[in-house]
Amino acid sequence: MTGRARLANDAWESLLTVHAAFMKSFAAAPIWGDVSMKEYDVLYALTKADAPVRITDLHRRVLLSQPALSRMVDRLVERGLVERCEDAGDRRVVRLALTEAGRSRQREVGAAHARDVTTAMTTSVGDPDLEELLRITRTLLGSKEKVS
């Protein structure tokens, strides 16, 4: 392996290791209540959308398979956290949006999760490092979008 390839792979492994460690810590936090982390991820993704989204668009934003996401959406609809909406342009399409209960639950869990993320991300590094990390990840996401 060349020096650049080794560096790239070491950086990738380090990124995944940090992600796994943080996710385990976040999962252990007593903030989730009746919403799992994966369900919260769906609620959060819907919060970030400007309008109701198709399930295929939601699938791009969460780390779940399409069948698992469909089942989860069904459960969230049954619990009154997500609603299905008709698409004005195509009646065959179903769009998804948060209900008021879903938006409220996302805000409640989100505030606690944001505190946990802040603690995890600021314990060992300062603002200049966080700014550099943000710049790098945005650059990587930008390059991925150009390749896809």
C-alpha positions as CSV (number, residue, x, y, z in Angstrom):
1,M,0.0,0.0,0.0
2,T,1.3,3.4,-0.9
3,G,1.8,6.1,1.7
4,R,-1.3,8.0,0.5
5,A,-3.4,4.9,0.4
6,R,-2.3,3.9,3.9
7,L,-3.0,7.5,5.2
8,A,-6.5,7.4,3.6
9,N,-7.3,4.0,5.1
10,D,-6.0,5.0,8.5
11,A,-8.0,8.1,8.5
12,W,-11.1,6.2,7.4
13,E,-10.6,3.6,10.2
14,S,-10.1,6.3,12.7
15,L,-13.3,8.1,11.6
16,L,-15.3,4.8,11.9
17,T,-13.8,4.0,15.3
18,V,-14.8,7.4,16.7
19,H,-18.3,7.1,15.2
20,A,-18.7,3.6,16.8
21,A,-17.5,4.8,20.2
22,F,-19.7,7.9,20.2
23,M,-22.8,5.9,19.0
24,K,-22.3,3.3,21.8
25,S,-22.1,6.2,24.3
26,F,-25.1,8.0,22.9
27,A,-27.1,4.7,22.8
28,A,-26.4,4.2,26.5
29,A,-27.7,7.6,27.5
30,P,-31.0,7.6,29.4
31,I,-32.6,10.1,27.0
32,W,-34.4,7.9,24.5
33,G,-37.5,6.8,26.5
34,D,-40.1,5.4,24.1
35,V,-38.1,6.4,21.0
36,S,-35.2,4.3,19.9
37,M,-32.1,5.9,18.4
38,K,-33.1,4.7,14.9
39,E,-36.6,6.0,15.3
40,Y,-35.1,9.3,16.5
41,D,-33.0,9.3,13.3
42,V,-36.1,9.2,11.2
43,L,-37.8,11.9,13.2
44,Y,-34.7,14.1,12.9
45,A,-34.5,13.5,9.1
46,L,-38.2,14.5,8.8
47,T,-37.5,17.6,10.9
48,K,-34.7,18.7,8.5
49,A,-37.0,18.4,5.4
50,D,-38.7,21.5,4.2
51,A,-41.8,19.7,3.3
52,P,-43.3,16.2,3.5
53,V,-40.9,13.7,1.8
54,R,-41.3,10.5,-0.1
55,I,-40.0,7.4,1.6
56,T,-37.3,7.1,-1.1
57,D,-36.0,10.5,-0.1
58,L,-36.1,9.7,3.5
59,H,-34.2,6.5,2.8
60,R,-31.3,8.6,1.5
61,R,-31.1,10.4,4.9
62,V,-31.1,7.4,7.3
63,L,-29.0,4.3,7.8
64,L,-31.7,1.7,7.4
65,S,-32.6,-0.7,4.6
66,Q,-35.7,0.2,2.6
67,P,-37.8,-2.6,4.1
68,A,-36.7,-1.8,7.7
69,L,-37.5,1.9,7.1
70,S,-40.9,1.0,5.7
71,R,-41.7,-1.1,8.8
72,M,-40.4,1.7,11.1
73,V,-42.5,4.3,9.4
74,D,-45.5,2.1,9.8
75,R,-44.8,1.8,13.5
76,L,-44.2,5.6,13.8
77,V,-47.5,6.3,12.0
78,E,-49.3,3.9,14.3
79,R,-47.9,5.7,17.3
80,G,-49.0,9.1,16.0
81,L,-45.5,10.5,15.5
82,V,-45.5,10.5,11.7
83,E,-48.3,11.0,9.2
84,R,-48.8,10.0,5.6
85,C,-49.7,12.8,3.2
86,E,-51.0,12.8,-0.4
87,D,-48.7,14.2,-3.1
88,A,-50.6,17.1,-4.9
89,G,-48.7,16.3,-8.1
90,D,-49.1,12.5,-8.1
91,R,-51.8,10.8,-6.1
92,R,-49.9,7.5,-6.3
93,V,-47.1,9.0,-4.2
94,V,-47.3,9.1,-0.4
95,R,-45.3,11.6,1.5
96,L,-44.3,11.6,5.1
97,A,-44.3,14.3,7.7
98,L,-44.0,14.7,11.5
99,T,-47.2,15.1,13.4
100,E,-47.2,17.7,16.2
101,A,-46.6,14.8,18.7
102,G,-43.7,13.7,16.5
103,R,-42.2,17.1,16.3
104,S,-42.6,17.6,20.1
105,R,-40.9,14.2,20.8
106,Q,-38.1,15.0,18.4
107,R,-37.5,18.4,20.1
108,E,-37.5,16.8,23.5
109,V,-35.1,14.0,22.7
110,G,-33.1,16.2,20.4
111,A,-32.3,18.8,23.1
112,A,-30.9,16.1,25.3
113,H,-29.0,14.4,22.5
114,A,-27.5,17.8,21.4
115,R,-26.1,18.2,24.9
116,D,-24.6,14.7,24.7
117,V,-23.1,15.4,21.3
118,T,-21.7,18.8,22.5
119,T,-20.0,17.1,25.4
120,A,-18.6,14.3,23.3
121,M,-17.3,16.7,20.6
122,T,-15.8,19.3,22.9
123,T,-14.2,17.3,25.6
124,S,-11.0,16.6,23.7
125,V,-10.9,19.2,21.0
126,G,-11.3,23.0,20.6
127,D,-13.3,25.1,18.3
128,P,-10.5,25.4,15.6
129,D,-10.4,21.5,15.4
130,L,-14.2,21.3,15.2
131,E,-14.2,23.9,12.4
132,E,-11.5,21.9,10.5
133,L,-13.5,18.7,11.0
134,L,-16.6,20.4,9.7
135,R,-14.7,21.7,6.7
136,I,-13.2,18.3,5.9
137,T,-16.5,16.4,6.2
138,R,-18.3,18.9,4.1
139,T,-15.6,18.6,1.5
140,L,-15.8,14.8,1.5
141,L,-19.6,15.0,1.2
142,G,-19.2,17.4,-1.7
143,S,-16.8,15.1,-3.5
144,K,-19.1,12.2,-2.9
145,E,-22.0,14.1,-4.5
146,K,-19.9,14.8,-7.6
147,V,-18.9,11.1,-8.0
148,S,-22.4,9.6,-7.5
